[in-house]
Amino acid sequence: MTATLSRVSNADRLDGRRQMIVRSRRPRHPAGSSITVNGLLLLGCAYMVLPLVWLVFAATKDAAALYGTNAFTFSGALWQNIVDVVTEGDGVFVRWMLNSILYSGVGALVGGLISLMAGYAFDKFAFRGKGALFAMVLVGVLIPNTATVLPLYLLGAAVGVTNTIWAVIIPVLCVPFSVYLARVFSAGYVPDETLEAARVDGAGPIRTFFSVALPMLTPGFVTIALFQFVGIWNNFMLPLVMLQDPDLLPVSVGMSLWQGYTTVQPEYTPMVITGSLLSIIPLVVAFILLQRFWRAGLSAGSIK
């Protein structure tokens, strides 16, 4: 009995020593570093959320309440502001919204598919000049969009597509960053063995892509389409330079047009604020509906 108790006590002491060693090996994070990290996260969150919160409050106010009340208080003019926005200029805001949906939808779906095929080709096919062409794609990622607006306008004017919907849609059908992202997704989602099995079964390159690779790349395609949708929706310089007809303007340029009126007509200020709030609703809806695929696409690199 004494020997048994001695063994138990020795085992307890050894277990206690192991726990002490494990605790001593755990990295200890100073309280100051945690406070600093959390503080920076709170500042970043406030930087992104507070403007949106202010927009919601401001959209409920008329011109007098906008300048005469606290910034974060509600008022009762939201419905009237929406009516003013929708009815202004015979419903030009609705046309602007439909134009933005058209430009962004076509650019996201068709442009996303084109970028996906290009990235897939860079990843899975071997052809002459592949490295140089992909280097050009990477250079295109580094060039800001505003630097290409003037050359695109000159090209569009040369072929006669300025002041048409094609002047906005064609330049966004293939985005260098989307091509780069598509190559990353193709390398992570589509195994070479699967494509080889499809070739053995007699499938050609086009059928292999649409029947085998494309279903695997659905999360990547949704992610690319979302990025392009948001980018085209927020695009300002390209439609500003390409379009002169007010009925063809997207909502981003239309809101800027109304913003210019506020200096001499202050009653446009609540309309600009309310229109800005309404203009982000399609983006929120798109992210909510497609967030499952979007999260899967962004986490592909950490899983594969």
Secondary structure by P-SEA (a helix, b strand, c coil): caaaaaaaaaaaaaaaaaaaaaaaacccccaaaaaaaaaaaaaaaaaccaaaaaaaaaaaccccccccccccccccaaaaaaaaaaacccaaaaaaaaaaaaaaaaaaaaaaaaaaaaaaaaccccccaaaaaaaaaaaaaacccccaaaaaaaaaaaaccccccccccccccccaaaaaaaaaaaaccccaaaaaaaaaacccaaaaaaccccccaaaaaaaaaaaaaaaaaaccaaaaacccccccccaaaaaaaaaaaccccccaaaaaaaaaaaaaaaaaaaaaacaaaaaaaaaccccc
